[in-house]
Amino acid sequence: MSAAALDFAHRFVPGKSSRTLLLLHGTGGNETDLIPLGRALDPEAALLSPRGKVLENGMPRFFRRLAEGVFDEEDLVHRTQELADFIGRSVQHYAFAADKIVAVGFSNGANIAASLLLLRPKTLRATVLFRPMVPLAPEKLPDLSTVDVWIGAGNQDPIIPVSETRRLIELLRKAQARVTASFVDSGHGLTNGEVEGAHRWLAELADVAQ
């Protein structure tokens, strides 16, 4: 498969382990933004970092929204399927393990990662979701009993209320996902402590998998 068949602008950084981190940026980010975060979370993993295709006032996103916190659900579903297909083609092109993909998303990226869990649950082995909210509520919940989720939320986040994050935790647990949640005294930006916490969680996850 040619690189041209991979229809997202993206970066791929080979790794030393069998794990691949799928890095999903927030609004206004791009395919290079989360590379340092990916390396901090797992120095050994391969990194696959696509750029969202939707532009909002010139800023890349992974799906459209109608207002702050109000998503265009039809576009979200379409973009989720499109991203899942891109991941599948990337597995073939870069020859990495399809069953060891961990999504790392921030804000808008965390929301489409959560949507991947709900709509294309076999795409991801685990997720690290920084500042997520409920992307959508499917008619039928998938079986996420083999999926591990780490969620980082800010108690003073002006964009995402804590209640929204708790709704997502409840939804994912209802789908049988193993959810670890970290609430920190912070706003929308990440803290060093929670990045270190997610790093430790991923390291423990790898030990269990072996």
C-alpha positions in Angstrom: 0.0 0.0 0.0 1.4 3.4 -0.9 1.6 6.3 1.5 -0.8 8.2 -0.7 -3.6 5.7 0.4 -3.2 7.1 3.9 -5.6 9.9 3.5 -4.7 11.9 6.7 -1.7 14.2 6.9 0.3 12.4 9.6 3.6 11.5 11.2 4.8 8.0 12.0 7.7 7.4 14.3 8.9 3.7 14.5 9.4 2.3 18.0 11.3 -0.3 19.8 8.3 -2.1 21.4 5.2 -3.7 19.8 3.0 -0.9 21.1 1.8 2.0 18.9 0.5 5.2 20.4 -2.2 6.9 18.3 -1.8 10.6 19.1 -4.9 12.7 18.6 -4.4 16.4 19.1 -6.8 19.1 20.4 -8.4 21.9 18.5 -5.8 23.9 16.6 -3.2 21.2 16.9 -1.5 19.2 14.2 0.4 16.0 13.6 3.5 17.2 15.5 1.9 18.6 18.6 1.7 15.4 20.7 4.9 13.8 19.7 6.7 15.0 22.8 3.8 13.8 25.0 3.8 10.4 23.3 7.5 10.0 24.0 7.0 11.1 27.6 4.2 8.5 28.1 6.1 5.6 26.4 9.7 6.1 25.2 9.7 2.7 23.4 6.4 2.8 21.5 5.8 3.6 17.9 3.9 6.9 17.3 1.2 7.5 14.8 -0.1 11.1 14.8 -2.7 12.2 12.2 -4.0 15.7 11.7 -7.7 16.3 12.0 -9.3 17.1 8.6 -12.0 19.5 9.8 -11.1 23.2 10.0 -12.8 25.6 12.5 -11.7 29.2 11.8 -8.6 27.7 10.3 -7.9 25.4 13.2 -7.7 21.6 12.6 -10.2 19.4 14.5 -11.2 15.8 14.2 -15.0 16.5 13.8 -17.3 19.5 13.5 -19.1 21.1 16.4 -22.1 23.3 16.4 -21.1 25.3 19.5 -18.8 24.9 22.5 -19.6 21.4 23.8 -22.3 20.8 21.2 -21.1 18.3 18.6 -22.3 17.6 15.0 -23.1 14.0 15.7 -23.6 13.0 12.0 -20.1 14.4 11.2 -18.7 12.8 14.4 -19.9 9.4 13.3 -18.5 9.9 9.7 -15.2 11.1 11.0 -14.8 8.3 13.5 -15.4 5.7 10.8 -12.9 7.5 8.6 -10.2 7.6 11.3 -10.7 3.9 12.1 -10.3 3.1 8.4 -7.1 5.2 8.3 -5.8 3.3 11.4 -6.5 -0.1 9.6 -4.6 1.1 6.5 -1.7 2.4 8.6 -1.4 -1.1 10.2 -0.9 -2.6 6.8 1.4 0.2 5.5 3.7 0.5 8.5 3.4 -3.1 9.6 2.7 -2.6 13.3 0.6 -4.8 15.6 -3.2 -4.1 15.2 -3.9 -5.4 18.7 -1.5 -3.2 20.6 -2.8 0.3 19.6 -3.3 2.8 22.5 -5.0 6.1 21.6 -3.7 9.1 23.4 -6.1 12.0 23.0 -6.3 15.6 24.3 -9.6 17.5 24.3 -11.1 17.2 20.8 -8.7 14.3 20.2 -9.8 12.6 23.4 -13.4 12.9 22.3 -12.9 11.2 19.0 -10.8 8.5 20.8 -13.8 7.9 23.0 -16.0 7.8 19.9 -13.7 5.1 18.4 -14.2 3.0 21.6 -18.0 3.4 21.3 -18.4 2.9 17.5 -15.3 0.9 16.4 -14.4 -0.9 19.7 -12.0 -3.4 18.1 -9.7 -0.6 16.9 -8.0 0.2 20.2 -6.4 -1.9 22.9 -6.5 1.0 25.4 -6.9 4.7 25.6 -5.4 7.7 27.5 -8.0 10.4 27.5 -6.9 13.9 28.6 -9.9 16.3 29.2 -12.6 14.2 27.5 -16.4 14.5 27.5 -19.1 12.2 26.2 -18.9 12.4 22.4 -22.2 10.5 21.8 -24.4 7.9 23.3 -24.8 4.9 21.0 -28.1 3.1 20.9 -26.3 -0.1 21.9 -23.2 -0.1 24.0 -20.2 -2.1 22.8 -18.5 -4.8 24.8 -15.4 -3.0 26.1 -14.5 -5.7 28.7 -11.0 -6.1 27.2 -10.2 -2.4 27.0 -8.4 -0.3 29.6 -9.0 3.4 29.8 -7.1 6.1 31.7 -8.9 9.5 32.0 -7.3 12.8 33.2 -9.7 15.6 34.1 -9.1 19.1 35.6 -11.3 20.1 38.5 -11.2 23.8 37.3 -11.5 23.1 33.6 -13.5 26.0 32.2 -14.3 24.1 29.0 -15.3 20.7 30.2 -17.3 20.4 33.5 -16.3 17.6 35.8 -19.9 16.3 35.5 -19.3 15.7 31.8 -16.2 13.6 32.5 -18.0 11.6 35.2 -20.8 10.9 32.6 -18.1 9.5 30.3 -16.6 7.3 33.0 -20.1 5.9 33.9 -20.8 5.2 30.2 -17.5 3.4 29.6 -17.9 1.4 32.8 -21.4 0.4 31.8 -19.8 -1.0 28.6 -17.5 -3.0 30.9 -14.3 -1.0 30.2 -11.7 -1.0 33.0 -11.5 2.8 33.7 -8.9 4.6 35.9 -9.7 8.2 36.5 -7.5 11.0 37.7 -9.0 14.4 38.8 -6.4 17.1 39.3 -6.5 20.7 40.5 -6.0 22.1 37.1 -7.7 23.8 34.2 -7.8 22.6 30.6 -4.0 22.3 30.4 -2.1 19.2 31.4 0.0 18.9 34.5 3.4 17.1 34.8 1.9 15.0 37.6 -0.9 13.5 35.5 1.4 12.9 32.6 3.7 11.0 35.0 0.6 9.1 36.3 -0.5 8.1 32.8 3.1 7.0 32.0 3.1 4.7 35.1 -0.3 3.3 34.2 0.9 2.5 30.6 4.0 0.9 32.0 1.9 -1.3 34.3 -0.4 -2.1 31.4 2.6 -3.4 29.4 3.8 -5.5 32.3 0.4 -7.1 32.6 0.2 -7.8 28.8 3.5 -9.6 28.9 
